[in-house]
Amino acid sequence: MEFSGLALWADSAAERPSWVRGTWRVDGGVIRRVSEEQSAPSVGFIVPGLVDTHCHIGYSDTGSVDEAEMVEQARATLASGVTVVRDCGVPVDNSPAARATGLHLIRCGRHVARPKRYMRDLPLDVGDQRELPAVLASMAHSSDGWVKIVGDWIDRSGGADSDLMPLWDPAVLNDAVAAVHEAGARIAVHAFSHGVIDSLIEAGVDDIEHGSGIDADQASEIAARGIAVTPTLRQVELFKEFAAQAGEKYPVYAATMQGMYDMRREHFQMLVDSGVQLLMGTDSGGYQDHGTIGGEIDLWLQWGAPREFTIDAATWVSQRYLGYPGLVDGGSADFLILDEDPRKDPLALSKPVRVFLDGVSAWERPSA
C-alpha cells in the first residue's frame, strides 16, 4: 500500500517529529517514507495513533463488564483515534478486548488500596500496609510493566472533619516503589490532594494520575525528576459535583474539592508552563465513557495548552513514554488518516477517517 500526504513524522525514535510531505509505503506491518515527492494518491493528513494513558477498559458506570462489552469499549476507543491505551486498574482480565480488536493494551492489573479507602469492589485491598511492597512486586510480574496504587482518598473516620488523606506511610511507599522498580516495572499513583504529593516525589513514582493538588514548587521538582503527570481534565471537571455530593456531611472534603475545581484552569496552565511531562488520559470507565478522548483534547485547548503541545501530548509524546516510537521510518504502521488539518483544530485527531494497526485497517469511518 502506497499513499502520499502530510505526516507528523520522524526518521527515528530519537528525533522530534515534524510535519513533512511525501509518499509512504506500508508493507508487512511496517511503514517507510519512500519519496519526498507526492507520487501516490493523497490521503490527507497522517498522524501517529492517539494514546489514552489512563483508562479502564473492562469497567463502566455500573461496574465490571463482560467480555462482549469490553470489546465494544475497545472498538469505541479505536474509533476515537486511540491505538495505545494504558489500563489504569480494573478487577477483571481485559486482555480479550485487545485480542479481538488489535488495540495496543498495557495492563496495570487492579488498583491497590487500603480497606474502605477507595471505590467499592474496584481495588485489591491491603489490610496491613507493610505488605504493600510484596503485593506490588507480585503484581509487577503479572502486569505489562505497570502497577497502579491509590495514593489518597477521603478518610471518613474523621466525621465532619474528614478530608483527602494519604493511604500509605512514606517509608512503606518508598519500599513499595523500590520493589516495583526492582521487578522491572513502573508505578502510577492516583493523587488528588496537595498533601500526598511530596511523599510521591520522594518515593520516586513514575506517573502521578490527576495531580490536581500539585503546587508550583512541587511541579518544578516533578519536572526535574522526570516524573510524568496525567491530568485527566474531564475528571477534574467533576470535582464540583463531588463537592456537592459531600454536602454538609463532609464539609472539609467538600471545600477541598470545590477549591481545586475553582482553580482548575489556572492549575493546568501552571503544569503546562512548569515543564512537567504531561500525558493524555481520559479516565474512561466509570465517570467517563470510553472513546471520548476528543473531550479531553478539547479541555486541554480550552484551559490554555497550545495546539502543537496538545497534538504532541496526544500522539508521540505519550507513545514514547509508554515505549512506542510514534510514526517513524521502519516502525510499526500504527497511524490515523485524517481529512481535516489538526494543526488548525487538534480535535480533528479524534475524528479519523481510518485507523491502522500494524498496517491493517482496524476501523473506518462509516459512509454518510
ZAVO-522813 format. One record per residue: residue in three letters; x, y, z of N, C-alpha, C, CB in turn. Coordinates in steps of 0.1 Angstrom, whole numbers, plus 2048, in hexadecimal, padded with zeros to 3 digits. Each point is the difference from the previous one (the first is absolute). Glycine has a CB too. Example, Ala and Ser with C-alpha at 12.3 -4.5 7.8 and 13.67 -1.06 7.14 Angstrom:
// ZAVO-522813
Ala8847C784E7F780C80080980C8007ED7F480CSer80F8177ED80980B8007F880B80880C7FA7EA
END
This chain:
// ZAVO-522813
Met8087F48007F880C80080980C8007ED7F480CGlu8108157EB80880D7FF7F680C8008137F57F4Phe7F18168127F780B80180980C8037EC7F3808Ser80F8197F580780C8037F780980880D7FF7EAGly7FA80C81C7F98098088098088097EC7F1800Leu80F81580A80880880A7FF7F880D7FB8167F5Ala8117E68108017F780C80880780B7FE7EC7F1Leu7FE81081B80880380C80A7F58027ED80D80BTrp81F7F57F180A7F57FC80D8038067F47FC7EBAla8137F981880F8018048077F57FA7FA80A816Asp8127F87E68087F57FA8047F580A8098117F0Ser7F87F381D8027F680A7FA80580D8167F97F5Ala7E97FE8157FA80380D8098098087F57EA800Ala8178197FC8098098077FE80F7FB8117ED802Glu7E78147F47FD80E7FB7F28058038107FB7EDArg7EF8128147F38068037F98017F280980E813Pro7EB7ED7ED7F88007F37FD80E7FB7F67EA807Ser8088177EC7FC80C7FA7F77FD7F581680B806Trp7E37FF7F57F67FE7F58088007F37ED80B80DVal8127EA7EB8077FF7F37F67FA7F68167FD80CArg7ED8077E87F87FA7F48087F57FA7F48167FCGly8057E17FD8077F67FA7F77F47FC81580780CThr7F27EE7F17F87F47FD8057F58097FE8077E8Trp7F97F181D8037F580A7FB7F37FB7FE810812Arg80A7E67F17FC7F27FD7FE7F880D80D8017E9Val7E87F78177FE7F780B8017F27FB7F181180CAsp8187E77FA8027F27FC8047F880C8078087E8Gly7F27ED81A8047F780B7FE80680E8107F57F0Gly7E78158117FD80680C80A80C8047F77EA807Val8128197EF80A80A8027FD80C7F78117EF807Ile7F281D7FD7FE80C7F880E8067FD7E9804809Arg8188007EA80D8077FC7FC80C7F780E7EB802Arg7FA81F7FF7FE80C7F68097FC7F47FC811813Val7FE7EE7E28077FC7F480380B7F67F57EB802Ser80582180080380C7F87FC80C8077FD7F27EBGlu80B8198127FC80D8057F68077F781680280AGlu7E77F87EB7F68047F77F37F98028118057EFGln7E480180D7F37FA8027FD7F87F37F8812810Ser80D7E27EF7FF7F87F47F57F58018188047FCAla7E07FC80E7F57F78017F38088048107ED806Pro7E580D7F97F380780380180680F7F37F07F0Ser80981C81180080780D7F57FB80880B8147F6Val7F87EA8177F57FC80A7FD80B80A8087E87FDGly7FF8238027FE80B80980B80180B7E87FD7FCPhe81480281080A80180B8027F38077F8818804Ile8157E57FF8047F480680680280E8037F67E8Val7F880582280680280E8017F38077F5817800Pro8147E980A8017F48097F27FE807819804803Gly7E47F08007F47FD80880180780D7FE7EA7F5Leu7F681A8107FF80780D8027F680C7F08107F6Val8137F58158037F880C7F680580B8187FD7FAAsp7E27F980D7F980380C8077F980B7EA8017F4Thr81E8078148097FA80A7F87FD80D81380D7F6His7E07F680B7F97FE80C7F17FC7FC80F81080ECys7EF7E37F17F27FC7FE7FE7F380780080B7E9His7F47F08167FC7F48087F77F77F780280C816Ile8047EF7DF7F87F77F87FD7F380880B8097EBGly7E87F48157FB7F58087F880580C8147F27F9Tyr7EA81B8077F980680B7F780B7FB8127FB810Ser7E28077F77F780A7FB7F980680D7FC7F47EAAsp7FA8158137FA80680C7F87F78087FF8157F2Thr7FF7DF80A7F97F68078097F58067EC8047F2Gly8217FD80C8097F78058077F87F57F37FE815Ser8137F67EE8077F87F77F67FB7F58107F9812Val7F58057E27F87FC7F48057F37FB7FB8187FAAsp7FC7E17FE8047F37FA8098037F47EA7F5808Glu81A8007F280A8007F57FA8087F480A7EA808Ala7E98137F57FA8077F480080F8027F27EB7FCGlu80B8198107FF80F80280E8068007EB7FD80DMet81F7FC7F880D8068008068017F28047F7817Val7F87FF7E18048017F27FA80D7F98027E67FFGlu7F181C8047FA80C7FB80780D8057EA7F37FEGln81A80D80F80780B80580D8027F87F67FC817Ala8117FA7E680D8017F87FD8057F280A7ED80EArg7EB80F7EC7FD8057F37FC80E8007F87E97FAAla80181C8107FD80E80280D8088027E97FB809Thr8207FF7FE80D8078028088017F38017F7817Leu7FF7FF7E18068007F27FA80A7F78067E8803Ala7ED8197FE7F88097F780480F8037ED7EF7FFSer81781380E80480E80380E8037FD7F07FF812Gly8177F87E780E8027FB80B7FB80A7F78137F4Val8057E78178097FB8098057F27FC7F580D813Thr8187F17EC8067F37FD8077F980B8028087E9Val8028008228077FB80B7F980580D8168007F3Val7E77F78167FA80380D8087FA80B7E98027F5Arg8188058168057FA80C7F47FF80A81780A7FDAsp7E57E98057F67FE80A80580380E7F57EE7F1Cys80481B81580580580E7F87F980B8078167F6Gly7F57DE8087FA7F880B7F27FC7FD80E80D80FVal7F07E57F07F37FA8008007F38077FB80B7EAPro7FA7F181C8007F38077FE7F47F77F880D814Val8087F47DF7FE7F57F780C7FF7F67E7802803Asp81A7F37F78097FE7F57FB8067F38097EB80BAsn7FD8207F17FB8077F48087FD7F37F881280FSer8117E47F28087FC7F47F87FC7F48127FA810Pro7E28007F27F87FC7F57FC80C7F77F77ED80DAla80881F7F97FD80C7F880B8037F67F2809813Ala81A7F57F180B8027F78017F67F680C80B812Arg7F27E87F18017F67F67F68017F68097F1811Ala7EB8147F27F58017F780180B7F77F27F5810Thr8158167F480080C7F880E8047FB7EC80880DGly81E7F37F980E8047FC80580C8087FB7F77EALeu7FC80F81E80480C80880C7FD8087E8808801His82280080080C7FE8087FC80380E8108067EDLeu7F07F081C7FB80280E80C7FD8097E97F97F9Ile81A81081080A7FF80A7F87FE80E81280E7F3Arg7EF7E78137F87FD80C80780380C7F57EE7F3Cys80581981680580280E7FB7F680A8028187FAGly7F47E08037FA7F880A7F68078088157F3801Arg7E980A80B7F680780980680C8077F47EA803His80481F80080480B80A8047F880D7F18127F5Val8187F48128037FB80D7FD80C80A8127F07F7Ala7E680D8137FC80A80A8007FA80E7F380C7EEArg8087FB81C7FE7FB80D7F07FF80281680A809Pro7E67ED8007F27FE8027F880D8038057EA809Lys7F08177F07F780C80180680D7FC7F57F4812Arg81680B7E680780D7FC8008017F080E7FF815Tyr7E87FB7E57FE8037F17F27FB7FD81A7FD7FBMet7E48037F87F37FC7FB7FD7F18038018127EEArg7F37EB8157FD7F28058017F67F47F080A811Asp8167EB7F28027F47F780A8037F57E97FA805Leu81D8117FA8098037F580F7FC8037F18137F9Pro8147F081380E7FD8038027F3807804818801Leu8097E47FF8057F680980480780D8087F17EDAsp7F280B81E80280780D80C7F98077E7807801Val82180180580C7FB8087FD80580E8108017ECGly7ED7F581D7FC80480D80C8048087EE7F07FFAsp81D80980080D8048078098077F67FE7ED811Gln8038207F08088077F680E7FC7FE7F1813804Arg8157E680680D7FB7FF8017F57F5804805818Glu7F17F67E48007F67F58008067F27F47F1810Leu80B81C7F07FF8077F280C7FC7F77F381380BPro81A7EE7FA80B7FD7F67FF7F27FA80E80F80EAla7EE7E77FA7FF7F37FB7F57FE7F680A7F8815Val7EA80F7EF7F57FF7F78038067F27F1801814Leu81580B7EC8038077F480B7F87F87F981680AAla8107E47FC80B7F97F97F97F47F9812807811Ser7E57F27F67F97F57F97F88057F47FF7F4816Met7FA8177EC7F78057F58098057F47EF807811Ala81D7FE7F28098057F68047F47F6808812810His7F97E27F68047F57F87F47FB7F78117FA811Ser7E38097F27F47FB7F97FA80B7F77FC7EF812Ser80881D7EF7FA80B7F88098037F47F680A814Asp8078007E58088047F480A80B8037ED7F97F1Gly81A80581A80A80A8047FC80C80880B7F87ECTrp7E88088187FB80B8087F77FA80C8018107ECVal7FF7F781F7F77FE80B7FA80D80380D7EC809Lys7E78137FE7F980D8047FB7FF80E7F88027E9Ile80B80881F7FB80180E7F880D8028147F2808Val7E480D8027F980C80480880880B7EA7F57FBGly81A8178028088088097F980780A8108027EEAsp7E480380F7F880780A7F17FE7FD812811803Trp7E67F18077F17FF7FF7FB80580D8017EC7F1Ile7F281780F7FA80580C8017F680B7F080E7F2Asp8147F681A8007F880C7F380480881A7FE800Arg7DC7FA7FF7F38048068007FE80F7F57FA7EBSer81680181B8007FE80F80080D80780C7EA7FCGly7F78217FE80080D8067F38078018178027F8Gly7DE7F78047F380680180080D7F87FD7F7816Ala7FE8147EF7FE80C7F980E8067FC7EA80580CAsp8207F77FB80E8057FC8077F87F6801809817Ser7F87ED7E48067F77F68058077F47F27ED808Asp81980F7F28068067F48087F67F980081780BLeu8057ED7E980A7F77F980C7FE8097F78097EAMet80D7EB81780C7FD8088087F57F97F4806815Pro8197FA7ED8097F57FA7FC7F38068138107FCLeu7EF7E57FC7FD7F380480C7F98067EF7FF7EETrp81D80580E80C7F880480A8098087FC7F27EBAsp80A80881F80B80680680B8027F77FA7F6816Pro80E8167EA80A8027F780B7F57FF7FC818804Ala8087E280780A7F68007FB7F37F8809809816Val7EA7F47EC7FA7F57F97FF8037F17F37FA814Leu80A8127E97FF8047F280E8007F97EC80F806Asn81E7F580180E7FF7FB8037F27FC80781480EAsp7F77E37FC8037F27FE7F87FA7F58067FE818Ala7ED8067E67F87FA7F68048047F27ED801810Val81780C7EF8048057F380D7F97FC7F5816804Ala8147E980680D7F97FD7FD7F17FC80C80F811Ala7EB7EB7F57FD7F27FC7FA7FF7F27FC7FB818Val7FC80E7E47FB8017F380B8027F67EB809808His81E8007FA80B8037F780A7F48007FD818805Glu8057E18068097F48007FA7F57F7808807817Ala7EA7F97E97FA7F67F77FF8047F27F27FA813Gly8148117E98018057F27F38067FB80F7EE7FDAla7E981780D7F38077FC80080E8047F47EA802Arg80181D7FB7FE80E8047F380180780E8097ECIle7F180281B7F48028097F980D7FE80B7F2811Ala7E880D7ED7F780C7FF7F880180C7FF7FE7E7Val7FF80E81E7F980380C7F580A7FF8157FB80CHis7DF8017F87F480980180380A80B7F07EE7F8Ala80F81F80580380A80A7F880D7FD8177F7804Phe7DF80C8047F880C7FF80780C8087EB7F27FCSer81980B81080280B80A80F8057FF7EF7F680FHis8138157F780D8068018087F880A7F78177FBGly8037E58108077FA80B8077F37FD7F080A80EVal80D7EF7E88067F37FC80C8027F77EA7F5803Ile8178167F68098017F580F7FF8057EF80F7F4Asp8157F781780E8008048057F28027FD81680BSer7FA7E17FB8047F28028027F97F37F4800816Leu8048037E08017FA7F380D8047F97E77FF7FEIle81C80E80380D8047FA80C7F98077F58177FBGlu80B7E981280B7FA8078017F17FE7FE812811Ala7F77E87ED8017F17FD8047FD7F27EE7FD810Gly81180D7E78057FE7F27F67F97F88167FF808Val7DD8037FA7F67FA7F78028057F27EF7FF813Asp80B7FA7E38028037F27F68097FA80B7EA7FEAsp7E98158077F58087F97F680380B8037F57EAIle7F98178177F680580A7F38027F881180B80FGlu7E47EE7F57F48007F97F780B8068017E87FAHis7F98217FE7F880B80480980C8047ED7F1807Gly81A80E80480A80A8057F980E8028117F37F3Ser7E380D8117F980D80180480880C7ED7F57F6Gly81B80581480580880B80E8047FF7F07F480DIle81680A7E880F8037FE8018108008047EA7F3Asp80581B81580380E80080C8037F77F6803817Ala80D80A7E780B8047F780E7FA8047F38157FBAsp8107EB81280D7FB8048007F17FE802812811Gln7F47E77F27FF7F27FD8017FD7F17F37FD815Ala80780B7E38007FE7F280F8017FB7E88097FDSer81F80180880E8027FC8087F48047FE818803Glu8007E28088077F48057FC7F47F880280A817Ile7F27F57E67FB7F57F78068007F37EA80080CAla81780C7EE8068017F380F7FD8007EF8127FBAla8187F281080E7FD8018037F280280381680AArg7F47E27FC8027F28027FA7F77F57FF805818Gly7FB8017DE7FB7F97F57F47F88038177FF7F8Ile7E18058127F37F98037F68067F78067FC818Ala7F27FB7E27F58047F87F380380880A7F37EDVal7ED81580D7F38038067F67FE7F580A810811Thr7EB7E97F27F57FE7F77F48088068087E97F8Pro7F58238037F78098077F17FD8008118107FBThr7EB7E77FB7F17FC8007F780B8028077E9808Leu7F98217EF7F880C8037F17FD80081280D7F5Arg7E97EA8047F27FD8007FC7FB80E8007FB7E8Gln8097FE81F7FD7FC80D80080B80A80A7EA7FBVal7FF82080380180B8097F38097FE81A8007FFGlu7E18007F57F38077FE7F57FB8098078047E8Leu7FA7F081D7F67FA80980180480E7FE7ED7F0Phe80D81A81480380280E7F58098068187FF7FCLys7E18097FC7F58088067F57F78048068147F1Glu7F77E28077F67F68048047F880C7F97FF7E8Phe8147FD8198047F980C7FE80880C8117F47F2Ala7F281980D7FF80980C7F180180481480D7F8Ala7E37F47FE7F28028037FB7F38067FD8107EDGln8077E480F7FC7F38058057FF80F8007F67E9Ala80B80F81A8057FF80E7F88088098177FD7F8Gly7E480F8037F680880780480380F7EF7F67F2Glu80780B81680380380E8067F58087ED8107FFLys8137E47FC8057F580880F8018017ED7F27F9Tyr81A8127FC80E8017FF80480D7FB8037E77FCPro7FB82480B80280D7FB80F8047FD7EC80680DVal81D7F47FB80F8037FD8047FA7F3804800819Tyr7F87F37E58037FA7F37F98077F48027EA80CAla7F281A7F77F88087F580880D7FD7EA7F6808Ala81B81180280780C7FD80D7FD7F87F680A815Thr8117EB7EF80C7FC7F87FD7FE7F28097F6815Met7ED8027E87FD7FD7F27FB80C7F87FA7E9807Gln7FE8208007FB80C7FA80B8097FD7EA7FE80BGly8208037FE80B8097FE8097FC7F4800805818Met8027EE7E68077FB7F57F98027F380B7EF80ETyr7E88107F37F78027F480180F7FC7F07EE806Asp80F81B80480180E7FD80D8057F97F0803813Met81B7F67F080D8047FB8057F77F5805809816Arg7F27EF7E48047F57F78078067F47ED7F2808Arg80E8197F28068057F480E8068037E98057F7Glu81880381480D80680380A7F58047F4814808His8077E17FF8097F58048057F97F37F37FE816Phe8057FF7E18047F97F480A8097F87EB7F37FFGln81381A8008098097F980E8008077EC80E7F8Met8147F181680C7FF8078087F47FD7F580D812Leu8047E77EC8067F47FD8068017F27F17F380FVal8088137E88058017F280D8098007E87FE7F7Asp81880D81080B80980180C7FA8077F08137FFSer80E7E480A80A7FB80980A7F77F97F0801813Gly80D7F97E28097F77F97FE7F18048108137FFVal7E67EB80A7FC7F28037FC7F87F47F9807817Gln80B7ED7E77FB7F87F57F27FC8038177F77FBLeu7E080E7FD7F27FE8017FB7F67F67FD817808Leu7FC7DF7FC7FB7F57F87F18017FE8127F1808Met7E980B7ED7F18007FD7F97F480580580E7EBGly7F17F581D7F87F58067F28048038157F6809Thr7E18017F47F28048027FA7FC80D7FE7FE7E8Asp8077F781F7FA7FA80B7F37FA7FC80B810810Ser7F47EB7E47F37FA7FB7FE7F280780380C7EAGly7F07F28197FC7F48077FC80480E8107F17F3Gly7E381080F7FC80680D7F980D7FE8127F580CTyr7F58167F77FA80D7FE8008057F1807805818Gln8037F67E08018047F27FD7F57F7811811807Asp7E97F17EE7FE7F67F680C7FD7F97E98077FDHis8187ED7FE80C7FC7F77FE8067F28027EA80DGly80A8197EE8008067F27FE80F8017F87EB7F7Thr80B81C8147FD80E80180D8098017EA7FA80BIle8208027EF80D8078017FE80E7FA80D7EB7FFGly7EA8177F77FD80D7FB7FC80A80A7F97F57EBGly80080781F7FC80980B80C8048087EA7F5801Glu81F80280180C80380880980A7F88007E980BIle8028147E880780A7F87FA80D8008077ED7F1Asp7EC81480E7F980D80080380880D7EE7F57F2Leu81280481A80380780C80E8058017EE7F280BTrp81B8067F080E8057FF80180D7F98097E8801Leu7F08197F480080C7F87F980B8078017F27EBGln7F480B81A7F880B80780880580C7EA7F57F9Trp81D80380E80780480C80E8057FE7F37F080CGly8108127E780C8087FD80C7F97FA7F980D812Ala8067E67EC80B7F97F98018047F27FE7EC810Pro80E8177EB8028037F17FC7F47F8812810805Arg7EA7F37EE7FC7F57F880B7F67FD7F08107F5Glu81C7F580880B7F67FD8037F880C8098107EFPhe7F77F681D8027F980C7F67F580280A81580AThr7E97EE7F47F67F68018017F57F67F1812809Ile8117F17EB8027F67F680B7F68047F88107EEAsp8137F681680C7F88037FD7F780C80F8127F8Ala7EA7F38137FD7F880B7F67F57FD80481480EAla7F37EF7E97F67F57FC8067F57F87EF812801Thr81C7F17F88067F67F780D7FB8047F480B7EETrp8177FB80D80D7FA80180680180E8038047E8Val7FA80781F80680280E7FB7F58098018197FCSer7F27E48047FA7F68098047F27FA7ED80F807Gln8147F07EC8047F37FB80E7FC8047F28047ECArg81780681380E7FD8048027FD80F80880E7ECTyr7F07F981C8017FE80E7FC7F18037FA819805Leu7FD7E27F47FB7F28028077F67F87EA809805Gly8217FB7F48087F67F97FD7FE7F28027F5815Tyr7F68147E57FD7FF7F280780C7F97EA7F4804Pro81B80A7EF80880A7FA7F880C7FA8117EE7FCGly7E28108027F980A7F78017FC7F2805812810Leu7FA7F77E78007FD7F180E8037FB7E88067FDVal8207EF80180E8017FD8047F77F4805806818Asp8057FD7E18047F87F58047F28058088147F4Gly7F27E18068037F38047F97FB80C8158037F6Gly7E28068107F87FC80B7F37FA7FD80B81280CSer7EE7EA7FF7F37F97FE7F680A7F98047F1814Ala7F480A7E37F78097F97F380180780A7F97EBAsp7F780F8207F58048097FD80F7FD8057ED812Phe7F18167E87FE80E7FC7F18037FD8188017F7Leu7E580C8087F38047FD8008087F37FA801818Ile7FC7FE7E07FD8087F47F680A8048067EE7F0Leu7FD81F80E7F680B8037FD8087F3809801818Asp7EB8047E87FC8097F57FF80E8047F47ED7F6Glu81081681680080E80580E8038067E8800804Asp81D80C7FB80E80380480080280F80480B7EAPro8037EC81D80080180F80880C8057FD7E7801Arg80B81E7F780880C8047F780C8018147F87F4Lys7E18088057F680B8017F67FD80B8038057E8Asp7F97EE81A7F77FC80A8047F28057ED80E7F6Pro81A7F18158047F38057F57F680381380C80ALeu7E17F97F77F47F78027FF7F67F47F481180EAla8127F37E68007F87F58067F28038018147F1Leu8087EC8188077F48047F67F580481480D807Ser7E27F78007F67F68057F57FD7F6805808817Lys7FC7FC7DD7F67FE7F68077FA7F37F1812809Pro8167E27F98077FB7F47F77FA7F58127FB810Val7F38057E47FA7F97F58027F18018028157F2Arg80B7E88118047F280280A7FF80B7FB7FB7E7Val8057F981F80A7FD80B8077F37FB7F280B813Phe81C7F67ED8087F57FD8087FB80C8018087E8Leu7FF7EA8198087FA80B8087F57F97EF804812Asp81F7FD7EF8097F77FA7FD7FF7F18027F3816Gly7FB8187E47FE8007F27F27FB7FB8187FE7FEVal7E07FF80B7F27FA7FC7F680A8048087E9803Ser7EE81A7F57F58098037F87FA80B8008097E9Ala8007FE8237F97FB80C7F28068028167FB80ATrp7E98117F07F38078007FF80A7F57FF7FD819Glu7F58047E17FE80A7F67F380780280C7F17F0Arg7F481C80E7F48088027F57FB7F780E814807Pro7E67EA7FF7F57FC7F77FC80A7F67F77F2813Ser80580A7E27FC8097F57F380880480A7F17EFAla7F681B80E7F48098047F47FB7F980F814803
END
